[in-house]
Amino acid sequence: MSDAPQPDVSVVIAAYNAADTIQRAILSAAAQHDVTVEIIVVDDCSTDDTRHIVSSMGEADVHLVALDHNRGPGGARNAGFAIARGRWIAVLDSDDTMRPERLRRLIGVAERQDAAVAVDNLDVLHLDGRVERMFPHDLLARTPVLTLSNFIDSNRIFRSTHNFGYMKPVFRRAFLEGNTLSFDEDLRIGEDYLLLASALASDGTCVVVPDAGYSYHIRDTSISRVLHLHHVEAMLAGDRRFLARFVLKGADASAQRRRTRNLEETRSFLALIHHLKNRSFGPALRVALVDPVALRHLRMPLAARWRRLMAASSHRKTAAPRAAPSPSTAQDLPLKNKG
């Protein structure tokens, strides 16, 4: 790899039991127009044929990294980042695809504005053939640059507005390396959020392209991760590590306080639901007394609240639950299992 000309972009794909979709993802990365691409597939100890499928494709610019132990999505991506040679690094989920013009467009906008990061809109592809745009074009057109406070504010559970955490950034590799930025490997949910937040906190400019170049595929054959109490605890711990490194001020600090409080409320709500399901009314009462806001979440019909929190009904990556908000709010999309 070291003797070849430097590619424009390294596309890093973390794969875990992705035999049924990995070829489609790789081909979409290989089909990018007017940019040179290397594709790094990091297999996170899959138990299916993922490795065999990748190695048998015969694509010259596809490099397979087979991990010897499961490191989770953040760790798998970090392994890919460590050997990436491109001027830019793009993350692609193993069950998603990109439009052929995506990387050229994102890099072009970012380089004209000397930005460190670029993000764009997403299309959500449903099982029944429907395609929905995740964010309204006008919303992103009014947000040419993503600020840290705006990004933090959008990443709150139960929030009905748009969650920018679903965006798939393209990073300038020299910026990541110069600021020693990587995925937090202690997080299995929320690792994407923390890396982009860290890039923004490192004074990286993030440009926003309102057109959709990334396709988020919903399918019913992959197990999705359900948000549990320990996930929220891990997210709070990850935020504490983030705050230990970056000193936030002004609007950024205010947004972080709102996010922290939101995660604490979510933790209380999950604990309350756990106790109520187990008919542990004493512990449930103690949670309610310590954090009365948890009770307020029960005003929404419990099933709807539970669906929104869990993000995928019946523990599967399926279309948005019935009566759920449109994907334009990016609240009810499934949490993908990448490792």
Disulfide bonds with the S-S distance in Angstrom:
none
